[in-house]
Amino acid sequence: MSYHRLRQHVEQELTASRQAERRGAANVAFQHLERAHVLGQSSTALHARVHWLMLCWGLRHRRWREVVGQVPRLIGAATKTAIGWVPTGNTGGSNVSPFKPMPIAQDLQARIDDANAQ
């Protein structure tokens, strides 16, 4: 898999998240973080980075459930991703089980498939 190609897609979602946050659209910003999570969860560095950004989002918006939920997810991303303990498609927020596989949006699956084909 081309992590460089996936990194590009993750960065696009992170940029969209920052832009939404600047517009005051906090929930839209978090949705882009969730999309970045799905795209980056096969890379330890990208996976952990997105969980860190989700934790920071929670702190900025005083969403304490999100903050508390991101701490173990961040630790898991840093320690379990490399050995493949990742529930495919999971959006990474504290509103879903960190162990639950989830369907992947078609546009994100196309990006993942494209990166795998390289």
LUMZABA-639229 format. One record per atom (N, C-alpha, C): residue in three letters; z negated, x, y; residue number from 1; atom name. Coordinates in Angstrom, 3 decimals, decimal comma. Each point is the difference from the previous one (the first is absolute). Example, Ala and Ser with C-alpha at 12.3 -4.5 7.8 and 13.67 -1.06 7.14 Angstrom:
BEGIN
REC  aa        w        u        v   i at
REC ALA   -7,800   13,190   -5,690   1  N
REC ALA    0,000   -0,890    1,190   1 CA
REC ALA    0,000    0,900    1,200   1  C
REC SER    0,720   -0,350    1,050   2  N
REC SER   -0,060    0,820    1,190   2 CA
REC SER   -0,730   -0,770    1,090   2  C
END
This chain:
BEGIN
REC  aa        w        u        v   i at
REC MET    0,000    0,841   -1,180   1  N
REC MET    0,000   -0,841    1,180   1 CA
REC MET    0,000    0,885    1,241   1  C
REC SER    0,705   -0,433    0,989   2  N
REC SER    0,057    0,751    1,237   2 CA
REC SER   -1,105   -0,475    0,947   2  C
REC TYR   -1,091    0,767    0,034   3  N
REC TYR   -1,107   -0,372    0,883   3 CA
REC TYR    0,415    0,104    1,464   3  C
REC HIS    0,959    0,902    0,285   4  N
REC HIS    0,495    0,117    1,366   4 CA
REC HIS    0,633   -1,322    0,447   4  C
REC ARG    0,795   -0,600   -0,879   5  N
REC ARG    0,643   -1,278    0,345   5 CA
REC ARG   -1,038   -1,108    0,129   5  C
REC LEU   -0,983   -0,021   -0,887   6  N
REC LEU   -1,058   -1,008    0,114   6 CA
REC LEU   -0,809    0,220    1,272   6  C
REC ARG   -0,256    1,245    0,316   7  N
REC ARG   -0,770    0,313    1,208   7 CA
REC ARG    0,687   -0,597    1,227   7  C
REC GLN    1,322    0,093    0,053   8  N
REC GLN    0,755   -0,593    1,118   8 CA
REC GLN   -0,302   -1,487    0,135   8  C
REC HIS    0,023   -0,705   -1,117   9  N
REC HIS   -0,236   -1,447    0,013   9 CA
REC HIS   -1,441   -0,318    0,374   9  C
REC VAL   -0,932    0,794   -0,516  10  N
REC VAL   -1,406   -0,194    0,358  10 CA
REC VAL   -0,161    0,208    1,505  10  C
REC GLU    0,600    1,059    0,526  11  N
REC GLU   -0,101    0,277    1,448  11 CA
REC GLU    0,577   -1,138    0,826  11  C
REC GLN    1,084   -0,612   -0,461  12  N
REC GLN    0,578   -1,137    0,725  12 CA
REC GLN   -0,996   -1,150    0,079  12  C
REC GLU   -0,683   -0,269   -1,104  13  N
REC GLU   -0,999   -1,074   -0,006  13 CA
REC GLU   -1,197    0,362    0,873  13  C
REC LEU   -0,400    1,264   -0,014  14  N
REC LEU   -1,128    0,421    0,834  14 CA
REC LEU    0,359   -0,088    1,482  14  C
REC THR    1,227    0,324    0,339  15  N
REC THR    0,459   -0,145    1,381  15 CA
REC THR   -0,006   -1,470    0,404  15  C
REC ALA    0,491   -0,862   -0,889  16  N
REC ALA    0,002   -1,439    0,284  16 CA
REC ALA   -1,429   -0,511    0,156  16  C
REC SER   -0,921    0,543   -0,773  17  N
REC SER   -1,410   -0,392    0,113  17 CA
REC SER   -0,559    0,380    1,374  17  C
REC ARG    0,263    1,235    0,421  18  N
REC ARG   -0,488    0,446    1,320  18 CA
REC ARG    0,598   -0,855    1,120  18  C
REC GLN    1,285   -0,316   -0,107  19  N
REC GLN    0,657   -0,807    1,027  19 CA
REC GLN   -0,605   -1,402    0,055  19  C
REC ALA   -0,253   -0,586   -1,155  20  N
REC ALA   -0,599   -1,338   -0,039  20 CA
REC ALA   -1,401    0,038    0,603  20  C
REC GLU   -0,740    1,048   -0,307  21  N
REC GLU   -1,352    0,115    0,547  21 CA
REC GLU    0,046    0,102    1,532  21  C
REC ARG    0,944    0,760    0,518  22  N
REC ARG    0,140    0,127    1,460  22 CA
REC ARG    0,326   -1,335    0,655  22  C
REC ARG    0,711   -0,862   -0,733  23  N
REC ARG    0,340   -1,336    0,520  23 CA
REC ARG   -1,170   -0,972   -0,147  23  C
REC GLY   -1,066    0,458   -0,639  24  N
REC GLY   -1,147   -0,874   -0,211  24 CA
REC GLY    0,098   -0,851   -1,252  24  C
REC ALA    0,931    0,323   -0,862  25  N
REC ALA    0,208   -0,758   -1,242  25 CA
REC ALA   -0,692    0,723   -1,158  25  C
REC ALA   -1,327   -0,091   -0,021  26  N
REC ALA   -0,795    0,742   -0,987  26 CA
REC ALA    0,351   -0,371   -1,437  26  C
REC ASN    0,177   -1,277   -0,271  27  N
REC ASN    0,301   -0,412   -1,371  27 CA
REC ASN    1,376    0,472   -0,449  27  C
REC VAL    0,963   -0,010    0,902  28  N
REC VAL    1,335    0,525   -0,321  28 CA
REC VAL   -0,096    1,501   -0,254  28  C
REC ALA   -0,796    0,680    0,793  29  N
REC ALA   -0,202    1,438   -0,199  29 CA
REC ALA   -0,540    0,265   -1,399  29  C
REC PHE   -0,961   -0,802   -0,438  30  N
REC PHE   -0,570    0,206   -1,333  30 CA
REC PHE    1,026   -0,312   -1,086  30  C
REC GLN    0,849   -0,989    0,224  31  N
REC GLN    1,053   -0,303   -0,982  31 CA
REC GLN    0,923    1,199   -0,187  31  C
REC HIS    0,286    0,717    1,067  32  N
REC HIS    0,827    1,206   -0,127  32 CA
REC HIS   -0,760    1,097   -0,740  32  C
REC LEU   -1,305    0,074    0,186  33  N
REC LEU   -0,794    0,957   -0,785  33 CA
REC LEU    0,062   -0,358   -1,483  33  C
REC GLU   -0,052   -1,288   -0,314  34  N
REC GLU    0,105   -0,431   -1,402  34 CA
REC GLU    1,356    0,395   -0,584  34  C
REC ARG    1,054   -0,168    0,780  35  N
REC ARG    1,333    0,382   -0,472  35 CA
REC ARG    0,090    1,517   -0,189  35  C
REC ALA   -0,594    0,751    0,904  36  N
REC ALA   -0,036    1,460   -0,141  36 CA
REC ALA   -0,765    0,380   -1,258  36  C
REC HIS   -1,050   -0,743   -0,308  37  N
REC HIS   -0,792    0,265   -1,204  37 CA
REC HIS    0,849   -0,157   -1,248  37  C
REC VAL    0,739   -1,097   -0,086  38  N
REC VAL    0,844   -0,246   -1,165  38 CA
REC VAL    1,020    1,134   -0,156  38  C
REC LEU    0,594    0,410    1,099  39  N
REC LEU    1,011    1,064   -0,060  39 CA
REC LEU   -0,595    1,358   -0,340  39  C
REC GLY   -1,200    0,277    0,471  40  N
REC GLY   -0,549    1,348   -0,139  40 CA
REC GLY   -0,970    0,198   -1,133  40  C
REC GLN   -0,259   -1,030   -0,798  41  N
REC GLN   -1,067    0,126   -0,979  41 CA
REC GLN    0,301    0,908   -1,182  41  C
REC SER    1,194    0,524   -0,115  42  N
REC SER    0,292    0,953   -1,080  42 CA
REC SER   -0,263    1,448    0,432  42  C
REC SER   -0,298    0,215    1,259  43  N
REC SER   -0,302    1,329    0,535  43 CA
REC SER   -1,459    0,037    0,438  43  C
REC THR   -0,761    0,948   -0,515  44  N
REC THR   -1,410    0,089    0,362  44 CA
REC THR   -0,169    0,103    1,517  44  C
REC ALA    0,769    0,866    0,638  45  N
REC ALA   -0,148    0,209    1,443  45 CA
REC ALA    0,327   -1,269    0,790  45  C
REC LEU    1,109   -0,645   -0,333  46  N
REC LEU    0,386   -1,219    0,719  46 CA
REC LEU   -0,975   -1,132   -0,286  46  C
REC HIS   -0,395   -0,129   -1,242  47  N
REC HIS   -0,909   -1,069   -0,418  47 CA
REC HIS   -1,337    0,129    0,736  47  C
REC ALA   -0,572    1,186   -0,031  48  N
REC ALA   -1,289    0,220    0,667  48 CA
REC ALA    0,131   -0,183    1,511  48  C
REC ARG    1,105    0,457    0,561  49  N
REC ARG    0,206   -0,144    1,448  49 CA
REC ARG    0,009   -1,464    0,416  49  C
REC VAL    0,699   -0,835   -0,772  50  N
REC VAL    0,074   -1,417    0,352  50 CA
REC VAL   -1,377   -0,647   -0,112  50  C
REC HIS   -0,766    0,343   -1,035  51  N
REC HIS   -1,353   -0,564   -0,090  51 CA
REC HIS   -0,866    0,458    1,174  51  C
REC TRP    0,160    1,250    0,418  52  N
REC TRP   -0,732    0,491    1,167  52 CA
REC TRP    0,364   -0,824    1,237  52  C
REC LEU    1,296   -0,260    0,171  53  N
REC LEU    0,449   -0,783    1,151  53 CA
REC LEU   -0,487   -1,449   -0,075  53  C
REC MET   -0,089   -0,547   -1,209  54  N
REC MET   -0,560   -1,341   -0,172  54 CA
REC MET   -1,481   -0,003    0,386  54  C
REC LEU   -0,720    1,032   -0,387  55  N
REC LEU   -1,410    0,116    0,366  55 CA
REC LEU   -0,137    0,086    1,525  55  C
REC CYS    0,833    0,811    0,622  56  N
REC CYS   -0,029    0,133    1,465  56 CA
REC CYS    0,347   -1,320    0,681  56  C
REC TRP    0,971   -0,728   -0,554  57  N
REC TRP    0,348   -1,315    0,533  57 CA
REC TRP   -1,222   -0,913   -0,048  57  C
REC GLY   -0,689   -0,001   -1,141  58  N
REC GLY   -1,193   -0,818   -0,155  58 CA
REC GLY   -1,063    0,342    1,035  58  C
REC LEU   -0,187    1,288    0,251  59  N
REC LEU   -0,974    0,425    1,012  59 CA
REC LEU    0,405   -0,474    1,390  59  C
REC ARG    1,268    0,187    0,357  60  N
REC ARG    0,475   -0,409    1,328  60 CA
REC ARG   -0,178   -1,496    0,240  60  C
REC HIS    0,201   -0,778   -1,056  61  N
REC HIS   -0,030   -1,460    0,148  61 CA
REC HIS   -1,306   -0,613   -0,499  61  C
REC ARG   -0,958    0,870   -0,287  62  N
REC ARG   -1,326   -0,442   -0,457  62 CA
REC ARG    0,097   -0,960   -1,185  62  C
REC ARG    0,875    0,347   -0,914  63  N
REC ARG    0,142   -0,763   -1,249  63 CA
REC ARG   -0,796    0,759   -1,061  63  C
REC TRP   -1,278   -0,280   -0,048  64  N
REC TRP   -0,923    0,797   -0,817  64 CA
REC TRP    0,290   -0,124   -1,485  64  C
REC ARG    0,467   -1,147   -0,430  65  N
REC ARG    0,366   -0,148   -1,416  65 CA
REC ARG    1,136    0,972   -0,345  65  C
REC GLU    0,932    0,142    0,909  66  N
REC GLU    1,114    0,927   -0,219  66 CA
REC GLU   -0,507    1,435   -0,036  66  C
REC VAL   -0,870    0,340    0,921  67  N
REC VAL   -0,551    1,361    0,052  67 CA
REC VAL   -0,712    0,322   -1,306  67  C
REC VAL   -0,907   -0,876   -0,415  68  N
REC VAL   -0,763    0,230   -1,232  68 CA
REC VAL    0,935    0,052   -1,204  68  C
REC GLY    1,007   -0,858   -0,026  69  N
REC GLY    0,950   -0,027   -1,115  69 CA
REC GLY    0,903    1,211   -0,061  69  C
REC GLN    0,268    0,617    1,142  70  N
REC GLN    0,906    1,143    0,016  70 CA
REC GLN   -0,657    1,296   -0,479  70  C
REC VAL   -1,306    0,101    0,106  71  N
REC VAL   -0,668    1,243   -0,415  71 CA
REC VAL    0,271    0,306   -1,476  71  C
REC PRO   -0,289   -0,908   -0,943  72  N
REC PRO    0,302    0,330   -1,400  72 CA
REC PRO    1,502    0,104   -0,277  72  C
REC ARG    0,808   -0,751    0,737  73  N
REC ARG    1,450    0,087   -0,194  73 CA
REC ARG    0,524    1,366    0,445  73  C
REC LEU   -0,551    0,512    1,075  74  N
REC LEU    0,385    1,331    0,475  74 CA
REC LEU   -0,376    1,066   -1,033  74  C
REC ILE   -1,202   -0,102   -0,535  75  N
REC ILE   -0,437    0,947   -1,034  75 CA
REC ILE    0,891   -0,120   -1,234  75  C
REC GLY    0,294   -1,227   -0,403  76  N
REC GLY    0,874   -0,215   -1,154  76 CA
REC GLY    1,405    0,539    0,228  76  C
REC ALA    0,535   -0,218    1,188  77  N
REC ALA    1,347    0,503    0,310  77 CA
REC ALA    0,037    1,518   -0,076  77  C
REC ALA   -1,051    0,635    0,500  78  N
REC ALA   -0,047    1,467    0,012  78 CA
REC ALA   -0,198    0,582   -1,390  78  C
REC THR   -0,656   -0,739   -0,887  79  N
REC THR   -0,350    0,574   -1,303  79 CA
REC THR    0,776   -0,571   -1,181  79  C
REC LYS    0,558   -1,180    0,125  80  N
REC LYS    0,626   -0,658   -1,152  80 CA
REC LYS    1,523   -0,086    0,060  80  C
REC THR    0,579    0,151    1,171  81  N
REC THR    1,445   -0,156    0,139  81 CA
REC THR    0,757    1,010   -0,855  81  C
REC ALA   -0,431    1,244    0,022  82  N
REC ALA    0,702    1,068   -0,724  82 CA
REC ALA    0,048   -0,238   -1,504  82  C
REC ILE   -0,986   -0,734   -0,525  83  N
REC ILE    0,003   -0,261   -1,443  83 CA
REC ILE    0,578   -1,372   -0,335  83  C
REC GLY    0,568   -0,658    1,004  84  N
REC GLY    0,723   -1,243   -0,230  84 CA
REC GLY   -0,840   -1,258   -0,065  84  C
REC TRP   -1,232    0,064    0,429  85  N
REC TRP   -0,847   -1,194    0,004  85 CA
REC TRP    0,218   -0,775    1,284  85  C
REC VAL    1,162   -0,605    0,101  86  N
REC VAL    0,393   -0,731    1,195  86 CA
REC VAL    0,565   -1,347   -0,431  86  C
REC PRO   -0,559   -1,102    0,493  87  N
REC PRO    0,563   -1,311   -0,328  87 CA
REC PRO    1,260   -0,256    0,834  87  C
REC THR    1,125    0,105   -0,628  88  N
REC THR    1,291   -0,108    0,671  88 CA
REC THR    0,075   -1,250    0,861  88  C
REC GLY    0,455    0,178    1,225  89  N
REC GLY    0,222   -1,111    0,910  89 CA
REC GLY   -1,232   -0,469    0,751  89  C
REC ASN   -1,170    0,498   -0,378  90  N
REC ASN   -1,232   -0,424    0,661  90 CA
REC ASN    0,097    0,344    1,488  90  C
REC THR   -0,388   -0,949    0,854  91  N
REC THR    0,162    0,181    1,438  91 CA
REC THR   -1,111    0,816    0,651  91  C
REC GLY   -1,089    0,275   -0,732  92  N
REC GLY   -0,997    0,954    0,466  92 CA
REC GLY   -1,095   -0,504    0,903  92  C
REC GLY    0,079   -1,248    0,448  93  N
REC GLY   -1,047   -0,525    0,863  93 CA
REC GLY   -1,210   -0,455   -0,790  93  C
REC SER   -1,108   -0,187    0,685  94  N
REC SER   -1,223   -0,416   -0,679  94 CA
REC SER    0,036   -1,462   -0,434  94  C
REC ASN    1,049   -0,720    0,364  95  N
REC ASN    0,127   -1,400   -0,399  95 CA
REC ASN    0,556   -0,166   -1,413  95  C
REC VAL    0,360    1,117   -0,659  96  N
REC VAL    0,488   -0,051   -1,383  96 CA
REC VAL   -0,750    1,033   -0,842  96  C
REC SER   -0,089   -0,277   -1,278  97  N
REC SER   -0,648    0,944   -0,907  97 CA
REC SER    0,764    1,323    0,020  97  C
REC PRO   -0,710    1,128    0,044  98  N
REC PRO    0,702    1,287   -0,013  98 CA
REC PRO    0,653    0,309   -1,351  98  C
REC PHE   -0,232   -0,851   -0,990  99  N
REC PHE    0,554    0,227   -1,340  99 CA
REC PHE    1,142   -0,941   -0,345  99  C
REC LYS    0,338   -0,914    0,913 100  N
REC LYS    0,972   -1,052   -0,286 100 CA
REC LYS    1,435    0,424    0,325 100  C
REC PRO    0,872    0,078   -1,024 101  N
REC PRO    1,424    0,205    0,291 101 CA
REC PRO    0,540   -1,249    0,697 101  C
REC MET    0,972    0,213    0,875 102  N
REC MET    0,552   -1,121    0,755 102 CA
REC MET    1,526    0,139    0,050 102  C
REC PRO    0,697   -1,115    0,197 103  N
REC PRO    1,458    0,098    0,151 103 CA
REC PRO    0,342    0,780    1,267 103  C
REC ILE    1,109    0,688   -0,054 104  N
REC ILE    0,455    0,804    1,140 104 CA
REC ILE    1,103   -0,761    0,722 104  C
REC ALA   -0,115   -0,081    1,324 105  N
REC ALA    1,036   -0,648    0,807 105 CA
REC ALA    1,350    0,642   -0,289 105  C
REC GLN    1,044   -0,801   -0,005 106  N
REC GLN    1,331    0,495   -0,358 106 CA
REC GLN    0,453    1,167    0,866 106  C
REC ASP   -0,234   -0,075    1,303 107  N
REC ASP    0,463    1,077    0,874 107 CA
REC ASP   -0,757    1,297   -0,283 107  C
REC LEU   -1,289   -0,104   -0,348 108  N
REC LEU   -0,763    1,208   -0,326 108 CA
REC LEU    0,434    0,561   -1,351 108  C
REC GLN    0,249   -0,898   -0,960 109  N
REC GLN    0,468    0,459   -1,313 109 CA
REC GLN    1,335    0,719    0,130 109  C
REC ALA    0,863   -0,475    0,869 110  N
REC ALA    1,295    0,661    0,208 110 CA
REC ALA   -0,216    1,412    0,545 110  C
REC ARG   -0,943    0,179    0,906 111  N
REC ARG   -0,294    1,340    0,535 111 CA
REC ARG   -0,564    0,907   -1,089 111  C
REC ILE   -0,877   -0,542   -0,825 112  N
REC ILE   -0,576    0,788   -1,102 112 CA
REC ILE    1,075    0,381   -0,996 112  C
REC ASP    0,851   -0,951   -0,358 113  N
REC ASP    1,094    0,284   -0,928 113 CA
REC ASP    0,941    1,057    0,550 113  C
REC ASP    0,286   -0,089    1,289 114  N
REC ASP    0,863    0,990    0,657 114 CA
REC ASP   -0,629    1,395   -0,077 114  C
REC ALA   -1,299    0,090    0,249 115  N
REC ALA   -0,677    1,292   -0,063 115 CA
REC ALA   -0,010    0,535   -1,429 115  C
REC ASN   -0,162   -0,883   -0,982 116  N
REC ASN    0,005    0,439   -1,389 116 CA
REC ASN    1,364    0,470   -0,464 116  C
REC ALA    1,063   -0,530    0,615 117  N
REC ALA    1,365    0,361   -0,401 117 CA
REC ALA    0,391    1,374    0,516 117  C
REC GLN   -0,718    0,511    0,953 118  N
REC GLN    0,355    1,297    0,606 118 CA
REC GLN   -0,389    1,150   -0,902 118  C
END
